[in-house]
Amino acid sequence: MNFLSMKYFLMLAEERSFTKAAEKLHITQQTLSAHIAALEKETGTKLFVRHVPLTLTDSGEVFLRYARLFSRNERALKRELSDVSGRVEGTLRIGIAPSRGQVMLPPVIDRFQKSYPHCRIRLLEMANENIWNRLKRDEIDVAMARLPGEMPGISHRPWMREEIVLLMAKELAEKLWGKEEEALFAGDERKKGLSLPFADCPFLLNSENDIAGALARQLFRRAGFAPHVAVESENMGTMLRLCLLGRGAYFCPENLARALLSKGDWEKLRVLHFEEGGYELSFGWQTGSHRWQMIDQWVEEVRRQKIEGRR
């Protein structure tokens, strides 16, 4: 057995198709088949049932468990050797929400790769809860998200603070409530919850796995009404455009919305703040015997970007 055969086996186990796995590996199906046949010969057992889609045999399931450990140890070995030799190379896997990555990471990646040109960045963009699940499965090196609580085997460090607000086009607010709309949004104080008039409002919602989506549903339950959901989506850019068009009110992080919208568009919106809207974001990584130096360098680069952004 060797590193390459294990890599091929894992891809085939994930894709359940020789065609798809070969395409992702950039090899021919014949090459892939030969490696799998060699593994089966060496182990003395069939690893896959050859029908469409492919399925793992019982032996294949056992082999998959050890192949994942093999792959994890290979990655750890290469990274530790990279640190010892001083030759920085490899792939750093970052877990972050899509819009947060869009707004915050391009300048960070630019500067990071100028310092470490042989370090490849792989962004895995997804909802907050999924990020931590992928980190626990060792599918991500650095999580950049809201920490759900203390997690065994996970180290973390503070990153920054965000706040969820409710955005609504002034035109829609005036259409729903007339002159009363100014009173609903008046003042700078943070609201304890949603008032009853919002029961008549259409909403644009993220999933419950999203920080904003979870807060929205919590506020709906507390207010005692089921929301009229006009659109559900994970795409913040799309939802902001729909919000500006008056299709509904939208819960989202204020800092990201300000970054994605022009000053003119922002002035077309009403903004509502909530007492429970603020939260901390953290960096997270697996606790292990050796932490790749690129994880620390990445965290420091992101924090430096945050500090310089304040100046």
Phi, psi and omega per residue, in radians:
M1 nan 2.578 3.122
N2 -2.502 2.986 -3.100
F3 -1.001 -0.733 -3.063
L4 -1.135 -0.783 -3.138
S5 -1.112 -0.675 3.102
M6 -1.110 -0.732 3.106
K7 -1.055 -0.770 -3.138
Y8 -1.147 -0.721 3.136
F9 -1.082 -0.796 -3.109
L10 -1.092 -0.697 3.118
M11 -1.157 -0.720 3.124
L12 -1.156 -0.678 3.104
A13 -1.125 -0.564 3.129
E14 -1.351 -0.765 -3.039
E15 -1.480 -0.454 -3.120
R16 1.000 0.563 3.124
S17 -2.759 2.224 3.093
F18 -1.093 -0.675 -3.103
T19 -1.114 -0.899 -3.099
K20 -1.158 -0.724 -3.130
A21 -1.126 -0.744 3.140
A22 -1.108 -0.681 3.118
E23 -1.101 -0.774 -3.132
K24 -1.195 -0.536 3.141
L25 -1.499 -0.166 -3.115
H26 1.058 0.756 3.071
I27 -2.323 2.992 3.098
T28 -1.421 2.767 3.083
Q29 -1.106 -0.572 -3.134
Q30 -1.127 -0.720 3.112
T31 -1.114 -0.774 3.132
L32 -1.094 -0.807 -3.141
S33 -1.039 -0.681 -3.128
A34 -1.138 -0.712 3.124
H35 -1.158 -0.724 -3.140
I36 -1.172 -0.716 3.103
A37 -1.078 -0.678 3.126
A38 -1.149 -0.696 3.088
L39 -1.105 -0.757 -3.133
E40 -1.140 -0.637 3.099
K41 -1.173 -0.734 -3.102
E42 -1.201 -0.649 -3.139
T43 -1.475 -0.292 3.131
G44 1.292 0.459 -3.125
T45 -2.700 2.721 3.070
K46 -1.361 2.368 -3.128
L47 -1.783 -0.423 -3.122
F48 -2.274 2.558 2.929
V49 -1.608 2.088 -3.018
R50 -1.455 1.343 2.902
H51 -2.378 -3.133 -3.067
V52 -1.889 2.096 -0.094
P53 -1.341 2.829 3.080
L54 -1.079 2.556 3.002
T55 -2.272 2.672 3.099
L56 -1.395 2.462 2.973
T57 -1.319 3.047 3.066
D58 -1.033 -0.707 3.092
S59 -1.135 -0.643 3.117
G60 -1.115 -0.652 3.102
E61 -1.113 -0.735 3.095
V62 -1.120 -0.782 -3.126
F63 -1.084 -0.647 -3.139
L64 -1.071 -0.741 3.140
R65 -1.031 -0.772 -3.131
Y66 -1.333 -0.527 3.100
A67 -1.124 -0.653 3.091
R68 -1.132 -0.714 3.076
L69 -1.120 -0.731 3.114
F70 -1.024 -0.809 -3.122
S71 -1.134 -0.729 3.131
R72 -1.105 -0.751 -3.136
N73 -1.199 -0.618 3.076
E74 -1.072 -0.801 -3.137
R75 -1.096 -0.762 3.127
A76 -1.095 -0.720 3.121
L77 -1.057 -0.866 -3.110
K78 -1.086 -0.663 -3.122
R79 -1.231 -0.718 3.128
E80 -1.175 -0.679 3.061
L81 -1.106 -0.643 3.093
S82 -1.086 -0.757 3.119
D83 -1.122 -0.752 -3.096
V84 -1.167 -0.720 -3.081
S85 -1.377 -0.346 -3.094
G86 1.448 0.033 3.095
R87 -1.688 1.812 -3.045
V88 -1.473 2.001 3.057
E89 -2.716 2.783 -3.103
G90 2.355 -3.048 -3.128
T91 -2.031 2.170 3.085
L92 -1.737 2.092 -3.046
R93 -1.736 2.076 -3.054
I94 -1.946 2.223 3.061
G95 -1.800 2.157 -3.077
I96 -2.733 2.702 3.056
A97 -1.190 2.523 -3.030
P98 -0.951 -0.891 -3.083
S99 -1.190 -0.612 3.099
R100 -1.138 -0.710 3.088
G101 -1.137 -0.723 -3.134
Q102 -1.054 -0.734 -3.068
V103 -1.368 -0.725 -2.908
M104 -1.775 -0.480 -2.930
L105 -1.560 -0.508 -3.101
P106 -0.888 -0.847 3.127
P107 -1.184 -0.528 3.102
V108 -1.170 -0.835 3.140
I109 -1.083 -0.716 3.133
D110 -1.003 -0.852 -3.100
R111 -1.262 -0.670 -3.125
F112 -1.074 -0.796 -3.085
Q113 -1.345 -0.285 2.969
K114 -1.217 -0.592 3.106
S115 -1.433 -0.586 -3.080
Y116 -2.283 1.279 -3.027
P117 -1.133 -0.325 -3.118
H118 -1.687 0.077 3.098
C119 -1.698 2.022 -3.140
R120 -1.498 2.446 3.102
I121 -1.832 2.274 3.018
R122 -2.069 2.013 3.125
L123 -1.594 2.188 3.042
L124 -1.954 1.804 -2.995
E125 -1.761 2.182 -3.041
M126 -2.879 3.082 3.134
A127 -1.185 2.764 -3.023
N128 -0.910 -0.906 -3.077
E129 -1.085 -0.673 -3.126
N130 -1.152 -0.559 3.137
I131 -1.045 -0.820 -3.103
W132 -1.220 -0.609 3.084
N133 -1.112 -0.721 3.126
R134 -1.192 -0.613 3.101
L135 -1.122 -0.758 3.135
K136 -1.085 -0.544 3.127
R137 -1.506 0.121 3.129
D138 1.099 0.588 3.080
E139 -1.758 -0.045 3.122
I140 -2.402 2.515 3.080
D141 -1.594 -0.717 -3.123
V142 -2.309 2.132 3.010
A143 -1.601 2.447 3.071
M144 -2.256 1.554 -2.955
A145 -2.847 3.134 3.084
R146 -1.377 2.163 -3.119
L147 -1.301 2.157 -3.107
P148 -1.294 -0.172 -3.083
G149 2.594 3.098 3.114
E150 -1.080 2.345 -3.084
M151 -2.208 2.087 3.117
P152 -0.984 2.353 3.100
G153 1.430 0.049 -3.124
I154 -2.089 2.188 3.020
S155 -1.658 2.643 -3.119
H156 -2.580 2.825 -3.100
R157 -2.572 2.441 -3.134
P158 -1.067 2.536 3.097
W159 -2.025 -1.212 -3.065
M160 -2.806 2.983 3.134
R161 -1.937 2.458 3.069
E162 -2.230 2.948 3.100
E163 -2.468 2.271 3.056
I164 -1.468 2.312 3.070
V165 -2.214 2.904 3.031
L166 -1.834 2.123 3.112
L167 -1.824 2.493 -3.138
M168 -2.658 2.346 3.118
A169 -1.094 2.351 3.122
K170 -1.001 -0.644 3.137
E171 -1.065 -0.742 3.117
L172 -1.197 -0.721 3.136
A173 -1.064 -0.746 3.126
E174 -1.160 -0.634 3.130
K175 -1.148 -0.680 -3.096
L176 -1.373 -0.709 -2.937
W177 -2.189 -0.014 3.124
G178 1.039 -2.366 -3.107
K179 -1.185 -0.354 -3.115
E180 -1.236 -0.276 -3.068
E181 -1.106 -0.557 -3.133
E182 -1.111 -0.646 3.141
A183 -1.179 -0.601 -3.134
L184 -1.137 -0.546 -3.088
F185 -1.890 0.096 -3.057
A186 -1.234 2.634 3.053
G187 1.471 2.758 -3.136
D188 -1.705 -0.081 -3.078
E189 -1.240 2.655 3.126
R190 -1.414 2.368 -3.083
K191 -1.422 2.618 3.079
K192 -1.357 -0.398 -3.134
G193 -3.091 -2.947 3.111
L194 -1.550 2.353 3.085
S195 -1.433 2.835 -3.023
L196 -1.010 -0.614 3.131
P197 -0.968 -0.421 -3.138
F198 -1.216 -0.166 3.070
A199 -1.113 -0.409 3.138
D200 -1.573 0.018 -3.016
C201 -1.664 2.377 2.984
P202 -1.314 2.586 -3.111
F203 -2.185 2.632 3.018
L204 -1.912 2.042 -2.964
L205 -2.125 2.459 2.905
N206 -1.477 2.995 -3.138
S207 -1.220 2.918 3.136
E208 -1.204 -0.348 3.089
N209 -1.301 -0.250 3.133
D210 -1.526 2.569 -3.114
I211 -1.037 -0.840 -3.124
A212 -1.153 -0.709 3.131
G213 -1.106 -0.678 3.126
A214 -1.169 -0.753 3.127
L215 -1.118 -0.731 3.138
A216 -1.006 -0.823 -3.112
R217 -1.162 -0.596 3.077
Q218 -1.108 -0.744 3.131
L219 -1.199 -0.623 3.091
F220 -1.110 -0.797 -3.132
R221 -1.073 -0.734 -3.113
R222 -1.179 -0.611 3.137
A223 -1.323 -0.313 3.067
G224 1.442 0.479 3.054
F225 -2.428 2.658 3.063
A226 -1.549 2.209 -3.056
P227 -1.268 2.636 2.945
H228 -1.515 1.863 -3.083
V229 -1.616 1.987 -3.139
A230 -1.423 -0.740 -3.097
V231 -2.539 2.422 2.984
E232 -2.030 2.304 -3.138
S233 -2.863 2.717 3.035
E234 -1.701 -0.045 -3.066
N235 -1.581 1.865 -3.071
M236 -1.150 -0.672 3.126
G237 -1.048 -0.777 3.110
T238 -1.097 -0.776 -3.095
M239 -1.157 -0.635 3.101
L240 -1.136 -0.694 3.111
R241 -1.136 -0.717 3.111
L242 -1.132 -0.657 3.101
C243 -1.085 -0.784 3.120
L244 -1.096 -0.551 3.120
L245 -1.381 -0.043 3.105
G246 1.440 0.374 -3.122
R247 -1.424 -0.199 3.110
G248 2.894 2.971 3.071
A249 -1.559 2.561 -2.965
Y250 -2.331 2.185 3.034
F251 -1.508 2.232 3.140
C252 -2.853 2.874 3.080
P253 -1.171 2.248 -3.064
E254 -1.091 -0.743 -3.088
N255 -1.091 -0.662 -3.128
L256 -1.270 -0.680 3.125
A257 -1.116 -0.736 3.117
R258 -1.094 -0.642 -3.131
A259 -1.250 -0.550 -3.066
L260 -1.532 -0.322 -3.106
L261 -1.871 2.651 3.026
S262 -1.302 2.840 3.110
K263 -1.047 -0.675 3.130
G264 -1.117 -0.725 3.114
D265 -1.168 -0.703 -3.139
W266 -1.041 -0.641 -3.113
E267 -1.262 -0.168 3.075
K268 -1.504 -0.013 -3.020
L269 -1.966 2.587 2.890
R270 -1.588 2.555 -3.103
V271 -2.233 2.268 3.116
L272 -2.098 2.204 3.109
H273 -1.773 2.655 -3.107
F274 -2.219 2.631 3.128
E275 -1.031 -0.596 -3.091
E276 -1.689 0.235 -3.035
G277 -1.351 -0.380 -3.069
G278 -1.482 2.605 3.124
Y279 -2.800 2.799 3.138
E280 -1.743 2.462 2.987
L281 -1.801 2.590 -3.092
S282 -2.328 2.756 2.861
F283 -1.555 2.512 3.063
G284 -2.454 2.566 3.080
W285 -2.648 2.812 -3.139
Q286 -1.246 2.406 3.043
T287 -1.391 2.188 -3.119
G288 -2.626 -3.140 -3.109
S289 -1.207 -0.531 3.126
H290 -2.388 2.192 3.083
R291 -1.824 2.119 -3.125
W292 -0.975 2.328 -3.075
Q293 -1.088 -0.400 3.135
M294 -1.163 -0.466 3.072
I295 -1.125 -0.840 3.126
D296 -1.117 -0.712 -3.131
Q297 -1.148 -0.647 3.100
W298 -1.127 -0.843 -3.137
V299 -1.014 -0.768 -3.138
E300 -1.147 -0.642 3.126
E301 -1.158 -0.725 3.113
V302 -1.130 -0.759 -3.141
R303 -1.152 -0.623 3.097
R304 -1.140 -0.677 3.100
Q305 -1.091 -0.700 3.139
K306 -1.126 -0.772 -3.121
I307 -1.137 -0.777 -3.130
E308 -1.187 -0.514 3.113
G309 -1.187 -0.355 3.125
R310 -1.402 -0.362 -3.036
R311 -1.273 nan nan
